[in-house]
Amino acid sequence: MDTGTKEGGAARVTFPVTGMTCAACQSFVRKTLEEQPGVESATVNLLLHNATVAYREGESSVETLVEAVRETGFGAELPQAAASVIAEQEDLDERLDGEYRTLRLKAAVSLAAGALAMASDFTALPAGFLLLPLTLFVMAWAGRRFYVKAWSALRHGTSDMNTLVSLGTGSAFLYSAASTLAPGWFHAHGLGHGHYYEAVLFIIALILTGNMLEARAKRQTAAALRGLGQLQPKTARVMREGREVDIAVEDLALGDEALVRPGERIPADGAVVAGESSVDESMLTGESLPVEKAAGGLVTGGTLNRSGALRIRVTALGASSRLAQIVRLLRDAQASRAPIQDLADKVSRIFVPTVVSIALVTFAVWMAFAPAPAFGRALAAAVTVLIIACPCAMGLAVPTAVMVATGRAASAGILIKDGQALQRLESLDTIVLDKTGTITEGRPAVTDSTLDERALRLVASLERLSEHPLAEAIVAHASARGAALGEAARFEARAGQGAWGVVDGVEVAAGNAALMAERGIAIDEALTAAWSGAGKTAVYVALDGALAGALAIADPIKPTSPGAIAALRGLGLRVLMLTGDHAATARAIAAQAGIEEVIAQVSPEGKIEAVRRLQAEGRVVAMAGDGVNDAPALAQADVGFAMASGADVAFDSGDVTLMRSDLNGIPQAMRLSRLTMRVMRQNLGWAFVYNVIGIPIAAGALYPFTGLLLTPVIASAAMALSSVSVVTNSLRLRGAHLTERES
């Protein structure tokens, strides 16, 4: 459980909340938390039974927030200290399993009692005296949750699903008990002598059955998290005092050397010290092809070692491990809310009082117009209205879809940060793609050079201090030719232009045409044009203010880029490429990738301005970049796609992190978003239509024309079915085909 993190200047905490059963409960707890001093935002998840709150320290605290929830009558606990991924997931599974088993037992007993009541002769006095204590027992044991929560809600001036169930079953039970204990009085006053014990029992049984099926479905929605939690092995084989020892993963320490045999899972993030093997990283990327690993390579805990033996040095443990970060991101996403949920929340705040009012009107109308005995008929109709209108389906409509969709995305190597991002993906119409490392491999290499050995050595000595990919290519090129690199002094990098400094007393400048122009150095325009036309970037080198030559550097396009870009255009998106490269070079690469619009020669600040200009045109813009240099532009975009790179995953840079460093994840994420939003609307539509149609029928609107009148038992079955149907519809997303073109 998240014990507290910092996010955007505010503290952030997730803690358990128990006792919520419907959208009204969820909305009430959220409203309560948002009203607390210092709270900036609050999200409450009905499925995960937790609340996530961002608050300002000094104005509020975790203890205050937990106590605020408890005062509303719902259960809340302080978050537990950080535990391992396995321990957290096992705890979640244990709670879900326990909830399912408890509900199953109570539902079974209630159904058996209902069957007994139905088989009894209700009109006989002995049967009534037998069913009265039996019904009271079921209400006090199996149905206790409804009455306790309804009373708590009443004390706090609110209402929820439990209010409707309690009013319905409570009124039916009191009428039946009175009829059993004083049948003569009922006959004398023309009220009719009858029992509704079987209705009370079946209502409780069917609602508990629906809750049980929901609990089982909840466990299915957490399948992606469970799969990730089970990836981490429980033991690791390490070297201790010169011999191999098996220890618990929790006992690993940074710097430990672990031995991983073929077929075993890697116990922790680390660097390969010795050995060669292929490693299955599909749990991270969704890509089934194994990745070759050798000395110096990086491996991730939880991935599967396929062929050879590896010795790794542990570099990250616990919460800082890659697997833990993925699990935490996925849990946060599944606990988040999509904006479309606001509609359900607004309705739920007035829904229960409205339904109670309708039930009272229904009772009055039946009392006024129904034939004798009117009281029994009026009571049955009012109870049916209360039961059929329980707003469970509204509370489950959106969260279930968010949970299943984010889990499905994670299985494909797509980490969606929250429900808001999932919803925004649907409305994208423009995407801006960074070139280096996004469209291209991000591993540029020198292809042509007009430099002599001295100039090459000097420029490589300068570029050794730069982290730019082009600089790395120059250093690698010089090193491959045996150049003895020196030390650079007064190094200065110019974003989007290049770098300059002093090496061995020589002033060295290396960069693009803009840098040379700034320093008053003329360049070979013909050479620039030739290289640019071939998709190569020209890096000019000047020594002591005079042009010494140039290097041509090319960064090959990823094989998957053209197909992914075609898929984006097929989804109706306007696709642009953004780069700091020379315009001619950029256009050549864009043409190879299938992009027609190019914005070239832009600085990192210029990328932000490009996104803003598109947004000013009314465009809904996505930006895809490496998640580090492009972080400001990713934040400015409506949806930011951060491309994973090696072991350094920029989890916080974008709204979506693509674990596989290719663009195919973007159209896949969009297809999933469109399908998920369709499912959400279906769920909400079903929830609303169910109540719009069900409540009038339950009240008896069709009775004068068709003689059709629902019973409380049928109403409870319909209510349970509505909730289960919403969850089942959301579970369809688990099998969503993300690679098929959407019609």
N, C-alpha and C positions, 0 to 999 in steps of 0.2 A: 504494500500500500504506500502511496506517495505521502511522505511525511513533511513535505514542504520544499518548494523550490522558488527561485526568483524568476519572474517573467515580466519584462517591460517595466521594471521599477517597482513592481508589486510582488508580494509573497503569494504563493499559490499552493493550495493544499487540497488533497482528496481524502475524504473519510467516509466510512460506511454509514448508510442511513437505512433503517429497517422499518417495516410496517406499511410501506407504500403499496397500494393495490390498483391505482387507476390514475388517469390524467389529472384529475382534480387534486389528488394527493401530491403528485409530482409538482404541479403548478403552485400549490400552497407552500410547500417546503422551499421552492425556489424563491417565491415572493418574500417569504420570511427572511431568508438569507440575504437577499438583495436590500432589504430594509435595515440591515445591521450597519452601524457606523463603520466607515472605512472600507466597506465592500465595494469593489469596482464591478465585478461580474460574478454570476453564480450559474452553474449548470447542474441539474439534478437528473440522474438517469434511473428510470423506472426498472429497466432490465438488470442493470448491474447493482442496483440498490446502493448508490453512492452519490455524493455531492462533490463538485469541484468548484472551489471558490478562489478568486483573486482578490486580495485585500491589502490595505496599507498597514504595515506594521506600526505599532504605536497607537493606532486608532482601534484596532481589533486584534484578536488572537484566535488560535485554533480552539482553545478551551471555550472562549466566548461563543464561537460559531456552533460548536457541538452542543453547548447548553441551550442556545436559541432553538435548535431543532428539537431537543428533548422537551422543551417547554410547550411545544405544539402538540405533544403526545406521541410523536414518532421516536423511534429508537435511533441513537447516534453514538458513535464511539470515537475516541481519539485514534488517529492513524497509528499503526504499528511501526516499529523501527524497520528500516530497510532490510529486506530479506532477499534470498537468492531468487532467481527467476523460477526455479523449480518449486521452491517453498511457497512462493506467492500463488503460482498456478495451482498447486495441489490444494492450497487453502480455499481458493475460489471453487475448484471442483468439488471439494468436500462440502462446502456450504450449499452449492446447487444440488448435489446428490441428497443431502440431508433434507432440504426443502421438498424435493420431489418425493422422497420416501414418506415423509410426514403427511403430505397432502394425499398421497395414494392411500395410506391407511385410513385417514379420516373420510375420504371420499367413499371408500369401500364400505366402511361401517355405516355411513349415512345412507348409502344406496340399499344396503341390506335392511336397515330400519324402515326405509321408505317402502320397500317391497313387502315387508311384514305388515305395514299399515294398510297398503293397498289390498292385501289379501284378507284383512280383517273385516268383520261386519261393523261398519262405522256406527250404524244406528243403534246397536246394542250397547247398553250402559257398561257392562264389563269390559268391552273392547275399548271404549273411551277411557276408562280408568287405567287400562294397560298402556294405551298409546300416549297418554298425558305425561307420565314420568319418562317414557322412552324418548319422546320428542324433546322434553326438557333436558335430558342428558345429552342428546346430540347437539342441541343448541349451546349448552354450556361447555361442551368439550370440543366438538368438531367446528362449531360455528362461533366459538368464543372470540376469535379474531375480529369478526365483523362487528360485534356489539361493543367490544372494548374500543376499537378505533372510531366507531360512530359516536360513542360517548365523549371521547377525547376531542373529536372534531367539534361537537356541540359546545363543549366547554370553551373552545377557542373561537367560537362564532363562525365556524365554517362547516362545510359539508363535502362528502365525497361518495364514492361507490358504496362504502360501508353504511352510509346513512340510508341509501335506498334499500339495500338488502335488509338492514335492521328494521326499518319501518315496515317493509313488506312482510317479512317472516314474523316480526314481533306482533303486528296487528292480527295476522292470521292465527297465531298461537293463542293470543289472549281471547279472541272470539271463540276458538275451539275449546279452550279451558273453561271459559264461562259457560258454554253450552253443555260441557260435560258435567260440571259441578252443579249447575242450576237449570236443567232442561225444562222444568215446569215454568219457570219465569219467562223463558224464551217463547214457549207455546202461548202463554197467557198474553204476551205482548205482540204476538203475530210476527216474530222475528225469524221464525224457522229454526228447526233444531238440526244442526249438522256440524261436521268436523272438517277442518282443513289440516289435520296433522300430516297426512301424506304429502300435501302440498309443501308444507314447511320443510319436511324431511327431504323431499326430492329437490326443492330449491337449493338447500344447503349442499346436498350431494352433487348436483349438477354444476353449481358454481365452483365447488372444490375440485370437481373433475376438470373443469375448464382451467382452473389455476394449476392443476397438476400437469395438464398437457402443455400449458405455457411454460412451466418450470422445465419440463423436458426439452421444449423447443429452445429455451434460453441457453441450455447447455450446448445445444447444437450451434447456436449463434456464436458461442465462444470457441468453436472448433479450431479456428486459426490460432488463437492465443494458446490453446492447449497444445497444439502441434509444435509451436515455437518453444513452449516451456519444457516439452519432453525432449527437445533436441540436446540440451546440455547433459553430458554424462554425469553420473553421480560420483565417479572415482577417477583419479588420474594416476598414472605411473610415472614417478619421478626418481631422480638420482639422489640418494641420501648416503653420505659417507662411502661413496664408491659403489653402492649397490642399488638395485631397482626396488622400489617400495611403492605399494598401492596406498593412496591416501584419499580422503574425501576431497571433492573439488573445493569445498569451502575452506580447506586447510592450505590451498595453494598460496604461494607468496610471489610477489613480483621478482623476476629474475630466476625463478625455479626453472630447471630444465626438465621437460616432460617428454616421455617416449610414447609415440603413437604408432601402433602396428597397423597393417592393412586391415580394413574392415571396421576399425574403431573410429569413434567420433573424437575430434580434437577437443580437449578439455577446456581450453581458454585461448584468448587472443594471444598471438605470439609471432616471433620471427623464427624462420627455419635456420637452425644451426648446422644441421647435417642431414643428408639423405635426399632422395628424390622420390616424388610421388605425384599422382593426380588426385585432386581433391574435388569432391562434389559440393558445390556452393549453391545448389538450387534453392536451399532454404532462404538464401539471401536475395538471389537474383531471379528466381523462376526459370533460369536457364539450366537445362539438364546436362549439357556438355561439361565434363570435368575440366578443371584448370590445373595446368602443370605447375608444380612447386619444387623449388630447389633452394640451396643455401642462399640466404639473403631475402628470400620471399616471405611474404606475410600471410598468416593464416588466421582464421576466425573460429572462435570457440563454438562448437555445435555442428560445424561442417564435418563431412564424412571423408575420412582418408581411404582412398580406393586401393591403390596398387602397391606402393612401397612403404618402407618404414621411415619415419621422420623423427628428428630430435628438435624440439622447439624451445625457445626461451620465452617465458611468460611475460607479456608486456602490458596487459590490462586485465583487471578482475572486477567482479561484482557489478556495481551500477555503471562503471565506466566501460564495461565490455560492449562490444558491438551488438551482441544478442540482447543484452539488457536494454540497450537504447532502442532497439527495434520493438521489443515487447512494451517498453514504456510508451513509445510513440503510438503504437497500435492501441494500447489501453486508453490513452488519452483521447484518441480519435473515436473509439467506440463509446466513450463516456460523454462525448460532445453532443451538441444539438445542432440540427440544421435549421435555418431560418423558417422553413415551411412549418416547423413545429409550433411557431407562434400562433398560427391559426387555431390549432387544437387547444392550446393553452387558454386563449381568449374565450373560446366556447366553453371550456370546462369550468371556468370561474363562475359562470352564470347557469351552467347546465343543470346541476343538481337542484338548486332552488326552483328552477323553472319546472323540472319534472315533478317535484313535490307539489307545486301549484296545480299542474295538470292532473295529478292523481286526486287532489282534493276536489277539483271541478268534476272529474269523472265520477267520484263517489256521490257528489251532490246531484248530478244529472240522473244517475241510476236510482238514487233514492226517490227522486221526483217522478220518474216515468216508468220504472221497471215494475212488472207485476209482483205480487207478494210471493214469497218473502223477499222484499226489496233489499233489506239490509245485507243479507248474505251475498246477493248478486253484486251489490254496490261495493262491498268489501273485496270480493274476488277481482272485480275489474280494476279497482284502485291498486291492489297488490300487484296485479299483472303489469300495470303501467310502471310501477316502481322497479320491478325486477327486470323488465325487458330493456329499460333505458340505462342500465349501468354503463358508465363511459370507459370501460376497460379497453375496448378496441381503439379508441382515440388516443389513449396513452401509449399504446404499443405500436401504432401505425408508423411513426417515423423512427424511433430508436431501434426497432428491430431491423429495419432496412439499413440504417447507418452501420450497425454492428456487423451484419452479414456482408455488406458491400466493402467495408474497410478490410475485413478479413479476407475476402476474395481478392482484393487488390494486393494485399500483402503476399498472398500465395503466388502472385505473378511478379513479385519484385517491385511493387508500387506501394509506397507508404504515403497515404493521404492523411494530412495532419488533423483535420477535423471535419465535422459535418457541414460547416459553412463552405469550406473549400470544395467538398464533394458536390454541393449544390451549385456553386459558381461555375464549376467545370461545364455544366450543361449549357450555359449561356455564352460561352466563349465564341467570338467570331474572328479573332485575329491572334496570331502567335508570332512572337519575335524570337528568333533563334540566334544565340551567340555562335560564332564560327568555331573557334579553337576549342577542342575538347568536347564540343557538343555535336556539330555536324562532322567535324574532322576527328582524327584519332587523338589529337592533342600531343602527339610525339613528333614534332617537326624535325627534319634532318636537312643538312646542307647538301644541295645537289650541284651547285656551280659556284666557282670562286675565281675572282680576278686578283686576289691578294698574293703577295709574295710571302715567304716563310716568316720574315720579321714582322710584317703587318698582322699576319694571322696569329702569331704568338702574342703580340701586344693586345689585340682586340679580345682574344680568348682570356688573357689575364684580367682584363677589365670586366668581361661578362661573367667571370667566375663569381663575382659578388652579386649578380642579379639572379632573381628567381623566375624570370620570365622564360617561358618555353623556348623562345627563339634563342635566348642567351644560352640555355642548356644545350641546344643543338650546335651552337658555335663552339662551345667548350668541348663537347664530345668529338666534333670534327677535328679540332686541333690536337686533342689528346690522341686520337687514332693515328695521327701523323707524327707522333713522338715529340710534339712541341713541349719545351720546358717552360711551364707557366710561371710568371712572376707575381709580385704583389702590387695591387693598385692602391693609390692614395687619392684622397679627396673625391671619392666616388659619389656620383649623383645620378639618380634615375629620374627620367621625365616620363610620367604616365602617358601612354599612347604615342610616344615619340622615340625613346631609346635611352641611352646613358652616356655619360662622359666621366673622365677621371684622368689621373696621371700614372703612367707605368714606366719605370726606369727613366724618369725625367721627361718622358714624352707625353704631351697632352693627346689623349685618345678620345675620339667621339664615334659612337656607333649608333645608327638608328635609321629612321625613314627620311623621306625627302623633306618633311616639315622641319626636322631637327637640323638638317644640313642648311636649309634656307635660313633658319634662325641664326645660324653661325656664319652666313654669307659664303657658303661653299657650293659651287656649281656641281651638278651631277650629270651623268650620262643618260639623257632622256630616252635615247633609242634602246639602250640596254634595259632600262626600266620597263619600257613598253613591251619588249620581247619577253622578258621574264613574267610580267604581269599577265600577258596573253596566255601564258602556259600555266597560270595558276600558282606562280611562285612569288614569294615575298622577297623584295630586295632590301638588304641591310647594307647601308653605305658606311664606309670606314674612313675617317679623316685623322691624320697624324699632324699635330702642330698646325692645324688650320688648313691643311691641304688634303684633297681627296686622294686616298691611297688605293681605292678599289671598292669592290662590293662582293657580297655573298648572296646567293639565291637559296632560299629556304622554302621547302614545300612540306605541307602537312596533309597527308592523304585523307581523303574522305572515308568515313566508316562505311563498310559495305552495306550496312542496314539503313543508312541515312536516306538515299533516294526513295526506297520503298515506303519508309515511314512518312516522308514529306508528301508523297503521293497520297497516302492514306489520310493525312491531315487535310489536304485539299479536297479529297473525296468526301470528307465530313463537313465541307462547306467553309473551311477556315481560310482566311487570307494569311499567307505565310511570307515573312520577311526575314532577311539575314542581316545581322548587326555585327560589325567588326571594326577594328582599328586599322585594318589593312588598307593598302592603296586600292583605289576604286577599281582599277583594271583587274588586279589580282582577285579582289572580292567577287567581281562579276564572273570571272572564269570559274571559280570554285562554285558559285551559286548555280551557274549553268550546269555543271556536272551533277549537282545535287537536285536539280529540278526546281530551283527557286528563281522567280522573275524579279522580285523587288529586293534591292540591296541598299542598306545604309552603311557606307564605308567611311573610314578615317574618322571614327568617333572615339573620344576619350571615355573612361568609365562614367564621368558625369554626363557625357553626351548620350550614353545609353539610357540614363534616367529620363533625359529630356525627350528622347525619341519615343519612349513609352508614354510619357505625358502628352505629347502631341497627338498620338493615336487615340488616347483616352479623350482628349478634348474634341476629337471628331465624333465622339459618341461610340467608339469602339470598346468592346469588352476584351481586354488584352491579357494574354499569357506571355510570360517570358521564360525561356529555358536557357540555363547557363551552368557553369561549373559549381555554383553555390558558394564560392569564396570571393573571387574578384567581381562577380556580377551580383553580389548580395544586395546592394542598394537598388539596382534595377529589378531584381526579383521581388523585393519588398514593395516597390512602386506598382508593379503589375497587379492586375486583379487576381491572377493565379500565378505563382512562381513555381517553376519546375527546377529542382536542384539535381544535377547529374552527379551520381556517386562516382568517386574516383579512387581506385585502390582501396586502401584501408581507411582513408580519411573521408568519411561520409558527412556531408554538411546537413545534418538533421534539422538545424534551426534556420537554414537560409531560405527555404521556400515552403510553399503550402503543400507541395508534393515532392517527395524524394524518390528518384528512379534508381533503384539498386543496381539495375543493369545499365551500363553506360552506353545506351543507344536510345534513339528517339522513338522506338516502337512503343514504349510505355505511355507516351502522350496520347496517341489515338486510342490505345487500350483504356486509359483512364477516362477519356471522354465518352467512349462507348458505355463503360460501366456507369458513369454518372448519368447518362441519358436513360439507361435502363433502370437505375436506382430511383431516379426522380419519377419515372413512370410507375414504378411499384409503390412509391410513397403516395402518389396521387390516387392510385387504385385503392390503397389501404384507407386513406382519409375519406375518399369517396364512398367506399363501402361502409365505413363507420358512420358517416353522416346520413347516407341514404337508409341504412339499417334503422336508425332512430327516427328519421322522418316518416318512414313507412310503418315501422313497428309500433311506435307509440300510439298513433291513431287507431290502428287495428286492435292493440291491447285495450284501448279505452272503449272499444265496441263500436267504432265508426261503421263497420260493415254489417253489424248485427241486424239493423232494421231492414236491410236489403237482401242479405244472404243467410242470415241466421248464424253467421260465423262469429265465434267468440273464443278467444284464446284463454287457456287456463294458466295459472301461475307456474305450473310445472313446465308447460310448453315454453313459456316466456323465459324461464331460467335456462332451459336447453338452448334456446335461440341466442340468449346472451352469451353463454359459454362458447357456442359455435362461432359467434362473431369474432371473439378474441382469438380463438385458435386459427380461424381462417386468415386473419391479418398476419399472424406469425408465420403460418405456412406459406403464404404468398411471398413474404420477405425471404424465406429460406430458399426460394427458387434462385436467388442471386448467387448462391454457392456454386451453382453449375453454369454461371453465365459464360458465354463464349466471347472472349474479348478480342479475338483476332478476326472475327467475321465482320464484314462490312455491314453497317446498320442500314436497314431499308428506310 
